[in-house]
Amino acid sequence: MSEHLGEIPELEFDETVPPRPEEDVADVARAVPDPAGHGAPPQSVEPVGEQR
């Protein structure tokens, strides 16, 4: 490899390579919001150790 220190390596060297099918499926899945959500908003989360 001919990388220099401090350079960020590129993940895709050839931009003409199409994405893999599983990447397309993941993009479609991420395009639709999850109606159930992924947790509670920060203001409604109870600190550990406190009870109501």
PDB file of N, CA, C, O and CB in Angstrom:
ATOM      1  N   MET A   1       0.837  -1.189   0.000  1.00  0.00           N
ATOM      2  CA  MET A   1       0.000   0.000   0.000  1.00  0.00           C
ATOM      3  C   MET A   1       0.873   1.239   0.000  1.00  0.00           C
ATOM      4  O   MET A   1       1.962   1.259   0.573  1.00  0.00           O
ATOM      5  CB  MET A   1      -0.947   0.005   1.209  1.00  0.00           C
ATOM      6  N   SER A   2       0.380   2.244  -0.640  1.00  0.00           N
ATOM      7  CA  SER A   2       1.146   3.479  -0.699  1.00  0.00           C
ATOM      8  C   SER A   2       0.425   4.595   0.047  1.00  0.00           C
ATOM      9  O   SER A   2       0.375   5.733  -0.418  1.00  0.00           O
ATOM     10  CB  SER A   2       1.395   3.885  -2.154  1.00  0.00           C
ATOM     11  N   GLU A   3      -0.132   4.261   1.206  1.00  0.00           N
ATOM     12  CA  GLU A   3      -0.834   5.262   2.008  1.00  0.00           C
ATOM     13  C   GLU A   3       0.165   6.029   2.866  1.00  0.00           C
ATOM     14  O   GLU A   3       1.133   5.468   3.379  1.00  0.00           O
ATOM     15  CB  GLU A   3      -1.915   4.598   2.896  1.00  0.00           C
ATOM     16  N   HIS A   4      -0.092   7.305   3.006  1.00  0.00           N
ATOM     17  CA  HIS A   4       0.731   8.134   3.871  1.00  0.00           C
ATOM     18  C   HIS A   4       0.015   8.293   5.204  1.00  0.00           C
ATOM     19  O   HIS A   4      -1.212   8.217   5.273  1.00  0.00           O
ATOM     20  CB  HIS A   4       1.023   9.518   3.220  1.00  0.00           C
ATOM     21  N   LEU A   5       0.779   8.511   6.248  1.00  0.00           N
ATOM     22  CA  LEU A   5       0.167   8.748   7.545  1.00  0.00           C
ATOM     23  C   LEU A   5      -0.674  10.011   7.478  1.00  0.00           C
ATOM     24  O   LEU A   5      -0.265  11.004   6.877  1.00  0.00           O
ATOM     25  CB  LEU A   5       1.237   8.860   8.651  1.00  0.00           C
ATOM     26  N   GLY A   6      -1.839   9.974   8.090  1.00  0.00           N
ATOM     27  CA  GLY A   6      -2.710  11.127   8.101  1.00  0.00           C
ATOM     28  C   GLY A   6      -3.751  11.113   7.003  1.00  0.00           C
ATOM     29  O   GLY A   6      -4.706  11.888   7.051  1.00  0.00           O
ATOM     30  N   GLU A   7      -3.587  10.243   6.005  1.00  0.00           N
ATOM     31  CA  GLU A   7      -4.587  10.152   4.945  1.00  0.00           C
ATOM     32  C   GLU A   7      -5.713   9.229   5.374  1.00  0.00           C
ATOM     33  O   GLU A   7      -5.486   8.243   6.074  1.00  0.00           O
ATOM     34  CB  GLU A   7      -3.953   9.654   3.632  1.00  0.00           C
ATOM     35  N   ILE A   8      -6.908   9.548   4.957  1.00  0.00           N
ATOM     36  CA  ILE A   8      -8.055   8.695   5.236  1.00  0.00           C
ATOM     37  C   ILE A   8      -8.250   7.777   4.038  1.00  0.00           C
ATOM     38  O   ILE A   8      -8.472   8.261   2.928  1.00  0.00           O
ATOM     39  CB  ILE A   8      -9.345   9.539   5.526  1.00  0.00           C
ATOM     40  N   PRO A   9      -8.174   6.464   4.237  1.00  0.00           N
ATOM     41  CA  PRO A   9      -8.333   5.555   3.098  1.00  0.00           C
ATOM     42  C   PRO A   9      -9.756   5.586   2.560  1.00  0.00           C
ATOM     43  O   PRO A   9     -10.711   5.746   3.321  1.00  0.00           O
ATOM     44  CB  PRO A   9      -7.960   4.128   3.499  1.00  0.00           C
ATOM     45  N   GLU A  10      -9.895   5.435   1.256  1.00  0.00           N
ATOM     46  CA  GLU A  10     -11.202   5.401   0.633  1.00  0.00           C
ATOM     47  C   GLU A  10     -11.771   3.992   0.744  1.00  0.00           C
ATOM     48  O   GLU A  10     -11.046   3.007   0.607  1.00  0.00           O
ATOM     49  CB  GLU A  10     -11.123   5.852  -0.843  1.00  0.00           C
ATOM     50  N   LEU A  11     -13.071   3.906   0.994  1.00  0.00           N
ATOM     51  CA  LEU A  11     -13.704   2.597   1.072  1.00  0.00           C
ATOM     52  C   LEU A  11     -13.959   2.027  -0.313  1.00  0.00           C
ATOM     53  O   LEU A  11     -13.805   0.825  -0.528  1.00  0.00           O
ATOM     54  CB  LEU A  11     -15.009   2.685   1.850  1.00  0.00           C
ATOM     55  N   GLU A  12     -14.344   2.868  -1.245  1.00  0.00           N
ATOM     56  CA  GLU A  12     -14.622   2.449  -2.614  1.00  0.00           C
ATOM     57  C   GLU A  12     -13.625   3.138  -3.539  1.00  0.00           C
ATOM     58  O   GLU A  12     -13.670   4.357  -3.702  1.00  0.00           O
ATOM     59  CB  GLU A  12     -16.094   2.784  -3.025  1.00  0.00           C
ATOM     60  N   PHE A  13     -12.734   2.371  -4.138  1.00  0.00           N
ATOM     61  CA  PHE A  13     -11.778   2.961  -5.061  1.00  0.00           C
ATOM     62  C   PHE A  13     -12.413   3.171  -6.430  1.00  0.00           C
ATOM     63  O   PHE A  13     -12.066   4.113  -7.143  1.00  0.00           O
ATOM     64  CB  PHE A  13     -10.534   2.078  -5.179  1.00  0.00           C
ATOM     65  N   ASP A  14     -13.345   2.289  -6.798  1.00  0.00           N
ATOM     66  CA  ASP A  14     -13.976   2.366  -8.112  1.00  0.00           C
ATOM     67  C   ASP A  14     -15.433   2.779  -7.942  1.00  0.00           C
ATOM     68  O   ASP A  14     -16.262   1.969  -7.528  1.00  0.00           O
ATOM     69  CB  ASP A  14     -13.871   1.009  -8.862  1.00  0.00           C
ATOM     70  N   GLU A  15     -15.744   4.005  -8.253  1.00  0.00           N
ATOM     71  CA  GLU A  15     -17.100   4.524  -8.078  1.00  0.00           C
ATOM     72  C   GLU A  15     -18.081   3.950  -9.097  1.00  0.00           C
ATOM     73  O   GLU A  15     -19.284   4.185  -8.983  1.00  0.00           O
ATOM     74  CB  GLU A  15     -17.091   6.035  -8.178  1.00  0.00           C
ATOM     75  N   THR A  16     -17.595   3.200 -10.094  1.00  0.00           N
ATOM     76  CA  THR A  16     -18.488   2.638 -11.107  1.00  0.00           C
ATOM     77  C   THR A  16     -19.068   1.293 -10.688  1.00  0.00           C
ATOM     78  O   THR A  16     -19.924   0.752 -11.388  1.00  0.00           O
ATOM     79  CB  THR A  16     -17.751   2.487 -12.419  1.00  0.00           C
ATOM     80  N   VAL A  17     -18.624   0.746  -9.571  1.00  0.00           N
ATOM     81  CA  VAL A  17     -19.134  -0.538  -9.091  1.00  0.00           C
ATOM     82  C   VAL A  17     -20.502  -0.302  -8.460  1.00  0.00           C
ATOM     83  O   VAL A  17     -20.619   0.506  -7.539  1.00  0.00           O
ATOM     84  CB  VAL A  17     -18.146  -1.200  -8.067  1.00  0.00           C
ATOM     85  N   PRO A  18     -21.546  -0.996  -8.940  1.00  0.00           N
ATOM     86  CA  PRO A  18     -22.877  -0.787  -8.357  1.00  0.00           C
ATOM     87  C   PRO A  18     -22.946  -1.346  -6.935  1.00  0.00           C
ATOM     88  O   PRO A  18     -22.175  -2.239  -6.584  1.00  0.00           O
ATOM     89  CB  PRO A  18     -23.960  -1.446  -9.236  1.00  0.00           C
ATOM     90  N   PRO A  19     -23.860  -0.827  -6.118  1.00  0.00           N
ATOM     91  CA  PRO A  19     -23.990  -1.340  -4.751  1.00  0.00           C
ATOM     92  C   PRO A  19     -24.463  -2.788  -4.753  1.00  0.00           C
ATOM     93  O   PRO A  19     -25.118  -3.239  -5.692  1.00  0.00           O
ATOM     94  CB  PRO A  19     -24.962  -0.473  -3.943  1.00  0.00           C
ATOM     95  N   ARG A  20     -24.126  -3.496  -3.705  1.00  0.00           N
ATOM     96  CA  ARG A  20     -24.576  -4.884  -3.562  1.00  0.00           C
ATOM     97  C   ARG A  20     -26.071  -4.878  -3.297  1.00  0.00           C
ATOM     98  O   ARG A  20     -26.595  -3.895  -2.772  1.00  0.00           O
ATOM     99  CB  ARG A  20     -23.808  -5.621  -2.412  1.00  0.00           C
ATOM    100  N   PRO A  21     -26.778  -5.959  -3.648  1.00  0.00           N
ATOM    101  CA  PRO A  21     -28.237  -6.007  -3.435  1.00  0.00           C
ATOM    102  C   PRO A  21     -28.638  -5.764  -1.982  1.00  0.00           C
ATOM    103  O   PRO A  21     -29.653  -5.114  -1.730  1.00  0.00           O
ATOM    104  CB  PRO A  21     -28.778  -7.351  -3.881  1.00  0.00           C
ATOM    105  N   GLU A  22     -27.865  -6.270  -1.024  1.00  0.00           N
ATOM    106  CA  GLU A  22     -28.237  -6.074   0.377  1.00  0.00           C
ATOM    107  C   GLU A  22     -28.120  -4.609   0.791  1.00  0.00           C
ATOM    108  O   GLU A  22     -28.804  -4.177   1.718  1.00  0.00           O
ATOM    109  CB  GLU A  22     -27.364  -6.940   1.281  1.00  0.00           C
ATOM    110  N   GLU A  23     -27.261  -3.837   0.117  1.00  0.00           N
ATOM    111  CA  GLU A  23     -27.180  -2.408   0.411  1.00  0.00           C
ATOM    112  C   GLU A  23     -28.441  -1.696  -0.066  1.00  0.00           C
ATOM    113  O   GLU A  23     -28.943  -0.795   0.606  1.00  0.00           O
ATOM    114  CB  GLU A  23     -25.932  -1.786  -0.249  1.00  0.00           C
ATOM    115  N   ASP A  24     -28.952  -2.101  -1.224  1.00  0.00           N
ATOM    116  CA  ASP A  24     -30.202  -1.516  -1.724  1.00  0.00           C
ATOM    117  C   ASP A  24     -31.361  -1.830  -0.785  1.00  0.00           C
ATOM    118  O   ASP A  24     -32.195  -0.965  -0.515  1.00  0.00           O
ATOM    119  CB  ASP A  24     -30.514  -2.036  -3.140  1.00  0.00           C
ATOM    120  N   VAL A  25     -31.417  -3.064  -0.286  1.00  0.00           N
ATOM    121  CA  VAL A  25     -32.484  -3.465   0.637  1.00  0.00           C
ATOM    122  C   VAL A  25     -32.389  -2.646   1.924  1.00  0.00           C
ATOM    123  O   VAL A  25     -33.408  -2.193   2.445  1.00  0.00           O
ATOM    124  CB  VAL A  25     -32.400  -4.986   0.954  1.00  0.00           C
ATOM    125  N   ALA A  26     -31.184  -2.455   2.433  1.00  0.00           N
ATOM    126  CA  ALA A  26     -30.994  -1.676   3.660  1.00  0.00           C
ATOM    127  C   ALA A  26     -31.398  -0.216   3.445  1.00  0.00           C
ATOM    128  O   ALA A  26     -31.990   0.398   4.333  1.00  0.00           O
ATOM    129  CB  ALA A  26     -29.527  -1.757   4.129  1.00  0.00           C
ATOM    130  N   ASP A  27     -31.084   0.340   2.277  1.00  0.00           N
ATOM    131  CA  ASP A  27     -31.479   1.724   1.988  1.00  0.00           C
ATOM    132  C   ASP A  27     -32.993   1.874   1.985  1.00  0.00           C
ATOM    133  O   ASP A  27     -33.523   2.855   2.506  1.00  0.00           O
ATOM    134  CB  ASP A  27     -30.908   2.175   0.637  1.00  0.00           C
ATOM    135  N   VAL A  28     -33.692   0.904   1.398  1.00  0.00           N
ATOM    136  CA  VAL A  28     -35.157   0.950   1.362  1.00  0.00           C
ATOM    137  C   VAL A  28     -35.714   0.836   2.777  1.00  0.00           C
ATOM    138  O   VAL A  28     -36.654   1.547   3.131  1.00  0.00           O
ATOM    139  CB  VAL A  28     -35.724  -0.182   0.465  1.00  0.00           C
ATOM    140  N   ALA A  29     -35.139  -0.057   3.593  1.00  0.00           N
ATOM    141  CA  ALA A  29     -35.618  -0.244   4.966  1.00  0.00           C
ATOM    142  C   ALA A  29     -35.410   1.019   5.796  1.00  0.00           C
ATOM    143  O   ALA A  29     -36.251   1.349   6.632  1.00  0.00           O
ATOM    144  CB  ALA A  29     -34.902  -1.431   5.627  1.00  0.00           C
ATOM    145  N   ARG A  30     -34.307   1.729   5.580  1.00  0.00           N
ATOM    146  CA  ARG A  30     -34.034   2.959   6.339  1.00  0.00           C
ATOM    147  C   ARG A  30     -34.888   4.129   5.868  1.00  0.00           C
ATOM    148  O   ARG A  30     -35.035   5.115   6.589  1.00  0.00           O
ATOM    149  CB  ARG A  30     -32.561   3.327   6.225  1.00  0.00           C
ATOM    150  N   ALA A  31     -35.452   4.031   4.670  1.00  0.00           N
ATOM    151  CA  ALA A  31     -36.223   5.138   4.111  1.00  0.00           C
ATOM    152  C   ALA A  31     -37.580   5.298   4.792  1.00  0.00           C
ATOM    153  O   ALA A  31     -38.186   6.367   4.717  1.00  0.00           O
ATOM    154  CB  ALA A  31     -36.418   4.933   2.623  1.00  0.00           C
ATOM    155  N   VAL A  32     -38.062   4.244   5.455  1.00  0.00           N
ATOM    156  CA  VAL A  32     -39.371   4.287   6.111  1.00  0.00           C
ATOM    157  C   VAL A  32     -39.158   4.417   7.617  1.00  0.00           C
ATOM    158  O   VAL A  32     -38.500   3.561   8.210  1.00  0.00           O
ATOM    159  CB  VAL A  32     -40.218   3.010   5.774  1.00  0.00           C
ATOM    160  N   PRO A  33     -39.692   5.462   8.257  1.00  0.00           N
ATOM    161  CA  PRO A  33     -39.527   5.616   9.706  1.00  0.00           C
ATOM    162  C   PRO A  33     -40.168   4.455  10.468  1.00  0.00           C
ATOM    163  O   PRO A  33     -41.183   3.904  10.043  1.00  0.00           O
ATOM    164  CB  PRO A  33     -40.137   6.945  10.171  1.00  0.00           C
ATOM    165  N   ASP A  34     -39.573   4.099  11.576  1.00  0.00           N
ATOM    166  CA  ASP A  34     -40.101   3.044  12.435  1.00  0.00           C
ATOM    167  C   ASP A  34     -41.191   3.660  13.309  1.00  0.00           C
ATOM    168  O   ASP A  34     -40.884   4.489  14.165  1.00  0.00           O
ATOM    169  CB  ASP A  34     -38.966   2.389  13.310  1.00  0.00           C
ATOM    170  N   PRO A  35     -42.471   3.275  13.116  1.00  0.00           N
ATOM    171  CA  PRO A  35     -43.547   3.892  13.904  1.00  0.00           C
ATOM    172  C   PRO A  35     -43.432   3.616  15.400  1.00  0.00           C
ATOM    173  O   PRO A  35     -43.917   4.407  16.209  1.00  0.00           O
ATOM    174  CB  PRO A  35     -44.886   3.401  13.412  1.00  0.00           C
ATOM    175  N   ALA A  36     -42.799   2.512  15.779  1.00  0.00           N
ATOM    176  CA  ALA A  36     -42.638   2.189  17.193  1.00  0.00           C
ATOM    177  C   ALA A  36     -41.495   2.978  17.820  1.00  0.00           C
ATOM    178  O   ALA A  36     -41.422   3.091  19.044  1.00  0.00           O
ATOM    179  CB  ALA A  36     -42.396   0.698  17.369  1.00  0.00           C
ATOM    180  N   GLY A  37     -40.615   3.516  17.008  1.00  0.00           N
ATOM    181  CA  GLY A  37     -39.490   4.286  17.517  1.00  0.00           C
ATOM    182  C   GLY A  37     -38.370   3.394  18.028  1.00  0.00           C
ATOM    183  O   GLY A  37     -38.485   2.169  18.030  1.00  0.00           O
ATOM    184  N   HIS A  38     -37.316   4.010  18.448  1.00  0.00           N
ATOM    185  CA  HIS A  38     -36.155   3.290  18.966  1.00  0.00           C
ATOM    186  C   HIS A  38     -35.798   3.790  20.352  1.00  0.00           C
ATOM    187  O   HIS A  38     -34.626   4.035  20.639  1.00  0.00           O
ATOM    188  CB  HIS A  38     -34.957   3.441  18.023  1.00  0.00           C
ATOM    189  N   GLY A  39     -36.771   3.941  21.198  1.00  0.00           N
ATOM    190  CA  GLY A  39     -36.497   4.429  22.541  1.00  0.00           C
ATOM    191  C   GLY A  39     -37.330   5.655  22.837  1.00  0.00           C
ATOM    192  O   GLY A  39     -38.171   6.067  22.038  1.00  0.00           O
ATOM    193  N   ALA A  40     -37.088   6.216  23.972  1.00  0.00           N
ATOM    194  CA  ALA A  40     -37.860   7.372  24.419  1.00  0.00           C
ATOM    195  C   ALA A  40     -37.051   8.642  24.201  1.00  0.00           C
ATOM    196  O   ALA A  40     -35.823   8.593  24.142  1.00  0.00           O
ATOM    197  CB  ALA A  40     -38.258   7.230  25.908  1.00  0.00           C
ATOM    198  N   PRO A  41     -37.723   9.770  24.081  1.00  0.00           N
ATOM    199  CA  PRO A  41     -36.992  11.041  24.004  1.00  0.00           C
ATOM    200  C   PRO A  41     -36.178  11.250  25.280  1.00  0.00           C
ATOM    201  O   PRO A  41     -36.572  10.760  26.339  1.00  0.00           O
ATOM    202  CB  PRO A  41     -37.972  12.231  23.783  1.00  0.00           C
ATOM    203  N   PRO A  42     -35.062  11.959  25.208  1.00  0.00           N
ATOM    204  CA  PRO A  42     -34.191  12.130  26.381  1.00  0.00           C
ATOM    205  C   PRO A  42     -34.894  12.687  27.606  1.00  0.00           C
ATOM    206  O   PRO A  42     -34.548  12.291  28.718  1.00  0.00           O
ATOM    207  CB  PRO A  42     -33.057  13.029  26.032  1.00  0.00           C
ATOM    208  N   GLN A  43     -35.869  13.590  27.465  1.00  0.00           N
ATOM    209  CA  GLN A  43     -36.506  14.189  28.628  1.00  0.00           C
ATOM    210  C   GLN A  43     -37.392  13.207  29.387  1.00  0.00           C
ATOM    211  O   GLN A  43     -37.688  13.454  30.555  1.00  0.00           O
ATOM    212  CB  GLN A  43     -37.319  15.379  28.206  1.00  0.00           C
ATOM    213  N   SER A  44     -37.830  12.099  28.774  1.00  0.00           N
ATOM    214  CA  SER A  44     -38.720  11.175  29.471  1.00  0.00           C
ATOM    215  C   SER A  44     -37.990   9.943  30.012  1.00  0.00           C
ATOM    216  O   SER A  44     -38.626   9.040  30.556  1.00  0.00           O
ATOM    217  CB  SER A  44     -39.828  10.739  28.542  1.00  0.00           C
ATOM    218  N   VAL A  45     -36.689   9.899  29.872  1.00  0.00           N
ATOM    219  CA  VAL A  45     -35.917   8.766  30.371  1.00  0.00           C
ATOM    220  C   VAL A  45     -35.630   8.978  31.850  1.00  0.00           C
ATOM    221  O   VAL A  45     -35.140  10.034  32.250  1.00  0.00           O
ATOM    222  CB  VAL A  45     -34.595   8.590  29.569  1.00  0.00           C
ATOM    223  N   GLU A  46     -35.938   7.966  32.664  1.00  0.00           N
ATOM    224  CA  GLU A  46     -35.685   8.066  34.102  1.00  0.00           C
ATOM    225  C   GLU A  46     -34.234   7.720  34.401  1.00  0.00           C
ATOM    226  O   GLU A  46     -33.709   6.757  33.842  1.00  0.00           O
ATOM    227  CB  GLU A  46     -36.633   7.137  34.893  1.00  0.00           C
ATOM    228  N   PRO A  47     -33.575   8.476  35.265  1.00  0.00           N
ATOM    229  CA  PRO A  47     -32.212   8.122  35.661  1.00  0.00           C
ATOM    230  C   PRO A  47     -32.196   6.783  36.393  1.00  0.00           C
ATOM    231  O   PRO A  47     -33.165   6.410  37.054  1.00  0.00           O
ATOM    232  CB  PRO A  47     -31.605   9.223  36.551  1.00  0.00           C
ATOM    233  N   VAL A  48     -31.102   6.082  36.266  1.00  0.00           N
ATOM    234  CA  VAL A  48     -30.964   4.779  36.910  1.00  0.00           C
ATOM    235  C   VAL A  48     -31.013   4.949  38.423  1.00  0.00           C
ATOM    236  O   VAL A  48     -30.375   5.851  38.966  1.00  0.00           O
ATOM    237  CB  VAL A  48     -29.648   4.086  36.482  1.00  0.00           C
ATOM    238  N   GLY A  49     -31.759   4.094  39.103  1.00  0.00           N
ATOM    239  CA  GLY A  49     -31.827   4.125  40.552  1.00  0.00           C
ATOM    240  C   GLY A  49     -33.020   4.875  41.105  1.00  0.00           C
ATOM    241  O   GLY A  49     -33.355   4.705  42.277  1.00  0.00           O
ATOM    242  N   GLU A  50     -33.667   5.691  40.308  1.00  0.00           N
ATOM    243  CA  GLU A  50     -34.843   6.419  40.787  1.00  0.00           C
ATOM    244  C   GLU A  50     -36.103   5.654  40.424  1.00  0.00           C
ATOM    245  O   GLU A  50     -36.188   5.050  39.355  1.00  0.00           O
ATOM    246  CB  GLU A  50     -34.889   7.846  40.196  1.00  0.00           C
ATOM    247  N   GLN A  51     -37.077   5.682  41.315  1.00  0.00           N
ATOM    248  CA  GLN A  51     -38.341   5.004  41.070  1.00  0.00           C
ATOM    249  C   GLN A  51     -39.471   6.012  41.164  1.00  0.00           C
ATOM    250  O   GLN A  51     -39.354   7.029  41.848  1.00  0.00           O
ATOM    251  CB  GLN A  51     -38.556   3.842  42.069  1.00  0.00           C
ATOM    252  N   ARG A  52     -40.560   5.728  40.478  1.00  0.00           N
ATOM    253  CA  ARG A  52     -41.735   6.605  40.534  1.00  0.00           C
ATOM    254  C   ARG A  52     -42.654   6.187  41.635  1.00  0.00           C
ATOM    255  O   ARG A  52     -43.698   6.807  41.837  1.00  0.00           O
ATOM    256  CB  ARG A  52     -42.482   6.604  39.214  1.00  0.00           C
TER     257      ARG A  52
END
